[in-house]
């Protein structure tokens, strides 16, 4: 994966380069303003009430959806895909990628927002994954009827990002997204998109000769047969046995 790439952009003088950047900047600003307008529309969506007493499983046993707010008025919950009985190496590379980017929570907390992960599977083994990854966010689990209710009308078992608002003891869902919508959680793709070779994925519109070697086989976010971020954990001596 460190093979040097021979394809290159054309070489130009500084004036030509800056002129091209100026043209692109117009489109970038339009994109930013369009994103602002979409966010403004998102803030004007209606909301739907959710049973605040729905029981998740947390570190001390049952905990309600309301309690998962940790006293704040808003909750952003990432519903983590889970493969019961599999070791860490067999867990979702995409969910590991997304959740692994949300590490500094103080900025969200300062705006009265709690971020938490809800594993779509057994608590004990999924919590061991949380600990294997050494993640800081609150971790819960939901299965069966509770999960069906939380993700009503949606594909249970798929990654979801859901936003909630608390009004006293009542809970309301204000927004949800899935698939590429959850890319808002990570900064790696955003930084890749700024580079000349981009994400190096086959779906991208890139010039001829540009590297597009991802996914490697069937793996888009894994290397060596497991999610890429696992390797530093294994080198640190952690076991990927989730007690199964």
Protein Blocks (a to p, Z undefined) as FASTA:
>chain_A
ZZccfbdcddddfklmmmmmmmmmmmmmmmmmmmmmmmmmmmmpccddddfkbccddfko
padfklmnnopabdcdddddddehiafklmcfklmmmmmmmmblmlmmmnopacdddddb
dfklmmmmmmmnopabdcdddehjllmmmmgoiaehiacddddddehjaccdfbdcehjl
lmmmpmklmmmmmpmnlnopakbccdehiacfbcehjafkbgehiafklmmmmmnopafb
ehZZ
